[in-house]
Amino acid sequence: MGRIFVTGGGKGVGAAIVRTLVASGHDVDFTYRSSMDAALALADELMAAHPERTVKAHALDLAHKEALDDYCARLESESFFGFVHNAGQPYDALAAMMQQDKAEAAMQVNFWSFTRIAKSLMRGMIRARAGRIVAIGSVAALQGNPGNAAYAASKGALISYCRTLAIETAKRGLTVNVIAPGFIDTDMMAPYAAYRESMEKQIPAGRFAKAQEIAGLSAFLMSEPAAYMTGTVLPIDGGLTAMIGVHR
């Protein structure tokens, strides 16, 4: 199995992705920003449970452009089969109240860091004529939601970019796909705890997603049966985007 690079792998969905990929037989390098203790503990735990696998945690702030450039320069000399861009930065504000610096910070982490890392990793993938790229998007890019303008725009940019990248690289043996989760049961949803019950009532499945459910799809997209899937956007949202949002 191939070596995979995961951004934002220290906790939440990212940690679930790292766990699932290692259990599927992959070596994994993952980045973390602030969750150092959790990230290092995760790497140690997985190496102990899977001694035949290599799992490495790397401190990297994707919002810091110079640090990202330096890191990517080193990445170019290494070989990876897969890349999962899970790191994300929320920013909630009505469009009329949006602060551009905060919107640009979300765009840097959610979108531009993906393009920078993908550019570095793709070279080796193209040489090997094999590679899998997965971006974790959001249903916010597919359906309008008040207060989500900047965040949705960054995830929408991911979708458009990945579709184009998929077409450009398909004949080189690469696949590029976007997973678009709905509401996931992680720390990121903690600010909405008071509204959780009413939010779940509006989801056809009646619950938030589990982190493992997102991780499972990312692992499938790295597997042999997914070799013919490219340029897709795959919602995991309990039916949310399929539903007209008007309730009787």
N, C-alpha and C positions, 0 to 999 in steps of 0.2 A: 504494500500500500504506500501511497505517496506522503510527502511532507506537506503540511498545511499551515498557512499563516492566518491568524485570527486577530482582529483588532477588538479591544474592549473585552478581553476574555477573563478578567479577574473576578467578576461577580455576575449575578442575574442570568440573563439569557446567554451572554458570552461564556460564562462558566459552564452552563449546560451544554453549549456547543462544543467547547473544549472536551468535556467529559465524554460526550457521545462520539466525537471523532476519534479520540484515543481508544475507546472501547471498540470502535469499528476497525481498528488496526492501523491508524495513522500516527505518525509523529507530528507533534504540534508545537509551534512557536506562537505565543500570544502576547499582546501588549496590554498594559494596564496604566492608568493615570494616577489615581489616588489610593486604590485599594491594594497597597503593597503586601500587607500581611496576608490577606485573603488569597492573593495571586500566588505568592510563594508557597503558601500552605497547599493550595490546589495542585501546583506543579509537583511538590514533594509527595502528596497523597497519590497522585496518578502514576508517578514513577515507581512508587512502592507497590501499587496494585498491578501495574503492567511493566515489569522490569525489562521487557524486551522493547519497550517504547521509549522515545526521547521526548520530554516535555520541558519547554523552556519559557520562563516568564521574562518579559522585557519592559522596563519602565519607559514610557513614551507619551508625551502630551501632544496629541494630534492637532491641537490648536496653535502650537508653537511651530511656525513654518520653517524656521531655520533648523531647529532640532529635527524636524521631519525630513528635511532635505538631506541632512547629514546621515540620518539613519537609512534613508532610501539608497543613498550612494553605496552604503555597505551591503544592503540587500541585493543589489544588482550582481554581486559576485556569488550569490548563493542560489540554490535550485529548489523550487517549490512546485508541487503538483497542483495545490489549491490555495485559494485566498477567500476568506470570509470576512467581509467588512461589517462588523456588528456594532462598533463604537458609534454612539449617537449622543447628541446634545439637544435637550428640549429647549424651546423658547416659546412661551405662551403670551401673546398680546394681540389685541384687536388690530387689524391692519391700520386703522386711523391713528393708533397709539404706538405703532411699532418703532423701536429705536434701531437705527441702521447698524450701529456697532454690534449690538447683541444679535441681530439677524445675521450679520456677516460672520460672527463667531460660530453660530450654529451651522452656517453654510460651509465654513472651513472644516469643521469636524465631520459633518454628515456627508458632504459631497467632495470638496476639493482634496481632502486627505485620501479619499478612496481613489481618485484619479491619479494622484501622485504615487501611491503604493502600487496600484495596478500597472502603471507605466514601468516601474522597476521590475516587478515580478513577471510581467508578460514576456520579456525578452527571453528568459530561460524557458518559459512554457512554449514559446514559438519555436525555439531551437529543438526542444524535445518533441514538438508536435503533439503535445498533450497538456491540458490544463483546465482547471475548473475555477471559475470566479463566481462568487455569490455575494450579493449585497442585501443587507437587511434593510428594507424600506419601511413603508407604513401604509395602512389603509387611508391615512390622512391625505396621501397624495392622490387617492382615487375618488374620495368623497369629500365634499366641503364640510368643514367643522369650525364654528366660530372660535377665534382666538388662535388658530393654528396656521395662519398665513405663512409665516417665515419657515416654520418647521416643515409644513406641507410642501413648500416650494423647494426646500433642500432635498426632500425625498422624491419629489417629482423630477428634479434634475437627475437624480440617480437613475430613475427609470429610463428617461430619454437617453442618457449616456450609455447605459448598459445595453439597450436595444441596438444602438449604433455599434458599440464595441462587439456585440455578438455577431453582427453581420460582417464586420471587418475581419474577425478572427476565426470564423466557422471553418474555413477551408484549411486552417493551420492546426486543427485539432483541439481548439479551445471551445468551451461553453461558458456563457455568461447569463446568469439568471438573477431575478430579484424575488425575494420573499417579502410579502407585504403583510405583517401581522396586524391584528386589531389590538384590543386591550389585553395586556399580559400581566399575570399575577407576579409582579416583581416590585422592588423598592421604588421604581420610578412612578408607580401608581399610588404610592403612599399619600401624596398631597390630595388625592381624590377619594380618600377613605370614606369621608362623610357622604359621598355621592355614590358609593360603590353599588349599593343595593338597587338604586334607581337606574344606574347604568347597565347593570346585568339584566334588568327586566327588558331593556331595549335591544338586547342581543338575542337573536333567534335561539341560539344554543343555551342561553340563560346563564352563562358563566364567562369568566375571563379565560384566556389561553394559559396553559402551563408552559413554562420555559422549555421543558423537554419536548413539547410538540413542535416548537420552532426548531429546536436542535435536531430533531429527527428528520425534518425535511432538508436541512442543510447537509446532513450526512448522506441522505439519499442522493442529493445533487452531486456529491463527490463519488458516487458509486458507478459501476459499469452500466447498470440498466438505464442511467440518466444520460448516457453519452449522446443521445440524439435530441435532448432538450436544450434549446438555447434561445435566448431572446424572450423568455417568458416572464410574466409577472404573476406570482402565485400567492393569492390572499390566504391567510390563515386567520379567520376572523369570526368563526361561529355563524356564518351566514350574514354578517352585518352589511357588506357591500352589495349583497344580492337583494336586499330588502328596500322597499320604498319606506322612507322614514316618516310616514304619517300614520298615527295610531287612531283607531276608532275607540 
